[in-house]
Structures are given as structure tokens and as C-alpha cells.
Amino acid sequence: MKRFSIVVAMIVMTACETAPVRREEYISKHPEWKPETVAVIRAGMIARGMTKEQVRAAWGRPCYTCQGTASGPWGSSWEFTTQVVFFDTEGRVTRWEAK
């Protein structure tokens, strides 16, 4: 039983991603991103004009089952724990606001 507990603990610990690790993985996959954008992502922030992938790199996955995550002819929005991010029809950040 002790061995099983150790194996489960190791799986859980290696399966969890941390924000800095996730950010660096995204950044390494996208050498075309501008240095200014990379600095914003590394700081865990977002800026107008960022793509959905850049927002995901900075803030992680949005809540797909939340009311604030929606799409329409105007574009789309992603809901996070404390913020809702709005994208235009081309998938670029137009604004964000507190929930």
C-alpha cells in the first residue's frame, strides 16, 4: 500500500504544471513572438492585440463551462477566475474586465 501511495504522489506531482513552466514551454514553441510580447507573458500579464495562444501562455486555460466563455458574430470571450477576456473575430484581445 505504501508503494502505491508513493507512485500516486509521483504521478500527481509530475502531472501538475506551474505557470512559469507553462509559459516557457509556449514561448519556446513560438520563436516568432516579439520580445515585448514574451516579456508580458513571462510577467503573467496580457495586452491588447495578443492572440488566444499568447493569452493561454500567460494565464492558462479558460473556464470552458463558465457563462463568460462564449462566442458570437462579435468575436469571443474567455472567462478566468477573476477576469473575462474579449477577443475580436480574428482572435486578438480587444479588452478584459473583472468579473
C-alpha positions as CSV (number, residue, x, y, z in Angstrom):
1,M,0.0,0.0,0.0
2,K,2.9,2.4,0.8
3,R,4.4,1.8,-2.6
4,F,1.1,2.6,-4.3
5,S,0.8,5.8,-2.4
6,I,4.3,6.8,-3.4
7,V,3.5,6.1,-7.1
8,V,0.3,8.1,-7.0
9,A,2.1,11.0,-5.3
10,M,4.8,11.0,-8.0
11,I,2.2,11.0,-10.8
12,V,0.3,13.9,-9.3
13,M,3.4,15.9,-8.7
14,T,4.7,15.4,-12.2
15,A,1.3,16.0,-13.8
16,C,0.9,19.4,-12.3
17,E,2.1,22.3,-14.4
18,T,3.2,25.6,-12.9
19,A,2.6,28.9,-14.6
20,P,6.3,29.7,-15.2
21,V,6.9,26.2,-16.7
22,R,3.8,26.5,-18.9
23,R,4.9,30.0,-20.1
24,E,8.4,28.9,-21.0
25,E,7.0,25.9,-22.9
26,Y,4.7,28.1,-25.0
27,I,7.5,30.7,-25.6
28,S,9.9,28.0,-26.7
29,K,7.4,26.8,-29.3
30,H,6.9,30.3,-30.7
31,P,10.2,31.9,-31.6
32,E,8.3,34.3,-33.8
33,W,6.7,36.1,-30.9
34,K,8.1,39.6,-30.3
35,P,10.4,40.2,-27.3
36,E,7.9,42.7,-25.9
37,T,5.1,40.1,-26.0
38,V,7.3,37.5,-24.5
39,A,8.1,39.8,-21.6
40,V,4.4,40.5,-21.0
41,I,3.7,36.7,-21.0
42,R,6.6,36.0,-18.6
43,A,5.2,38.6,-16.2
44,G,1.9,36.7,-16.3
45,M,0.0,39.6,-17.9
46,I,-1.8,40.2,-21.1
47,A,-2.1,43.1,-23.5
48,R,-4.4,44.3,-26.3
49,G,-3.7,42.6,-29.6
50,M,-2.4,39.3,-28.1
51,T,-3.6,36.1,-29.7
52,K,-5.6,33.4,-27.9
53,E,-2.4,31.3,-27.7
54,Q,-0.5,34.1,-26.1
55,V,-3.3,34.6,-23.5
56,R,-3.2,30.9,-22.8
57,A,0.5,31.0,-22.3
58,A,0.2,33.9,-19.8
59,W,-2.9,32.9,-17.9
60,G,-3.5,29.2,-18.7
61,R,-6.7,27.6,-19.9
62,P,-10.0,29.5,-19.6
63,C,-13.1,28.0,-18.0
64,Y,-14.9,26.4,-20.9
65,T,-18.1,25.7,-18.9
66,C,-18.5,29.2,-17.4
67,Q,-21.1,31.7,-18.6
68,G,-18.4,34.3,-19.5
69,T,-16.8,32.0,-22.0
70,A,-18.8,32.5,-25.2
71,S,-18.6,33.3,-28.9
72,G,-20.7,35.1,-31.4
73,P,-20.5,37.3,-34.5
74,W,-18.7,40.0,-32.5
75,G,-15.9,37.6,-31.5
76,S,-15.4,35.6,-28.4
77,S,-14.7,35.8,-24.7
78,W,-12.9,33.6,-22.2
79,E,-13.7,33.6,-18.5
80,F,-10.9,33.1,-15.9
81,T,-11.1,33.1,-12.1
82,T,-11.3,36.9,-11.8
83,Q,-11.3,38.2,-15.3
84,V,-13.2,37.9,-18.7
85,V,-11.1,38.5,-21.8
86,F,-12.7,39.6,-25.0
87,F,-11.4,38.8,-28.5
88,D,-12.3,40.2,-31.9
89,T,-13.3,38.0,-34.8
90,E,-9.6,37.4,-35.7
91,G,-8.9,36.1,-32.2
92,R,-7.0,39.1,-30.9
93,V,-7.5,40.6,-27.4
94,T,-9.7,43.8,-27.5
95,R,-10.2,44.2,-23.8
96,W,-10.6,42.5,-20.4
97,E,-12.5,43.3,-17.3
98,A,-13.1,42.0,-13.8
99,K,-16.0,39.6,-13.2
